[in-house]
Amino acid sequence: MAKVADTEENMKKCICGGCPSYNDCMKEKMQGLFCARGKTDCETVRNGCICGSCPIASENRLEKMYYCQIGAEA
């Protein structure tokens, strides 16, 4: 498991915006790449998680889910 780099390249691969738990607050603040940048300051409700299908997760061997709530992968 590697620490995820907070890069423009990774942000382009990021699928957070398509997640059922991604909400209007996160969209308005243009938040994403939670596995690198840390958790959101928006209120969240767990409506499903797609972290496991993200190319960044497979490239970095990430094992957790809901990075928007738990924060960045160490």
MOFEN-V684735 format. One record per pair of residues at least 24 apart in sequence whose ideal C-beta (glycine too) atoms are under 8 Angstrom apart, sorted by sequence separation. I is the first residue (numbers start at 1). GAP is how many residues later the second one is. If there is no record, write none. Layout:
i:I gap:GAP
i:I gap:GAP
This chain:
i:21 gap:24
i:44 gap:24
i:21 gap:25
i:35 gap:25
i:44 gap:25
i:10 gap:26
i:21 gap:26
i:6 gap:27
i:20 gap:27
i:21 gap:27
i:35 gap:27
i:20 gap:28
i:21 gap:28
i:39 gap:28
i:40 gap:28
i:4 gap:29
i:19 gap:29
i:20 gap:29
i:39 gap:29
i:40 gap:29
i:6 gap:30
i:19 gap:30
i:20 gap:30
i:39 gap:30
i:4 gap:31
i:5 gap:31
i:6 gap:31
i:19 gap:31
i:39 gap:31
i:4 gap:32
i:18 gap:32
i:19 gap:32
i:35 gap:32
i:39 gap:32
i:3 gap:33
i:34 gap:33
i:38 gap:33
i:39 gap:33
i:34 gap:34
i:38 gap:34
i:15 gap:35
i:37 gap:35
i:36 gap:36
i:31 gap:37
i:34 gap:37
i:35 gap:37
i:36 gap:37
i:15 gap:38
i:34 gap:38
i:35 gap:38
i:15 gap:39
i:14 gap:40
i:15 gap:40
i:13 gap:41
i:13 gap:42
i:14 gap:42
i:26 gap:42
i:13 gap:43
i:21 gap:45
i:10 gap:46
i:22 gap:46
i:21 gap:47
i:19 gap:49
i:4 gap:52
i:16 gap:52
i:4 gap:56
i:3 gap:57
i:2 gap:58
i:4 gap:58
i:1 gap:59
i:2 gap:59
i:1 gap:60
i:1 gap:61
i:1 gap:62
i:4 gap:68
i:3 gap:69
i:4 gap:69
i:3 gap:70
i:3 gap:71
i:1 gap:72
